[in-house]
Amino acid sequence: MKRTLILLTTGIAGAAGVMIAGADAQVFRNHDSNAPVNFTADRIEVQDRADRVVVSGNVVVTQAGMTLNAARMTVAYRNQPGGSDTSGIQIDRIDASGNVVVTKADQTARGNVAIYDLNAKLITMLGNVALTQGSNRLTGGRLVMDLNSGRTTVDGRSSGGTGAGTSPSGRVSGTFTVPQRNN
């Protein structure tokens, strides 16, 4: 279960994406979190003794058709035994902050912060989250995407209390378009 870490240093703008309902909601299902993880940013700092990389400024991370954009990310990794080059690095977690956007196909999830646990295949977004696909939209305080099952849940609060991450009503709100039917 190796994940390749590839570091690039260029500025790239991002895209958007996450499905809300129906059979197409499976776009994140069976996402390959073992695929190479590519980074681009204005600045990358490798903190080798701490086993982490701090990436900042117009950060774009891509993996197997999924894109994660943010102002700043911290990537936690481990050196695998016997691996002295990048093939011996395993990425465990990516913490992102600052206008975080996750995109795959025509689906978009947005939030203040995100935690991508590559081992559990979960992306958790907190604070003013929005999930969109076309004109369908859900908003709340916390969003959890299970990349194994493709299931996404949205809660009204980002934590047990109130705060910047809580939706104004403390509830999830949404708008779904309904296809026109012939009566």
Secondary structure, 3 states (H helix, E strand, C coil): CCCCEEECCCCCCCCCCCCCCCHHHHHHCCCCCCCCEEEECCEEEEEHHHCEEEEEEEEEEEECCEEEEEEEEEEEEEECCCCCCHHHEEEEEEEEEEEEEEEECCEEEEEEEEEEECCCCEEEEEEEEEEEECCEEEEEEEEEEECCCCCEEEECCCCCCCCCCCCCCCCCEEECCCCCCCC
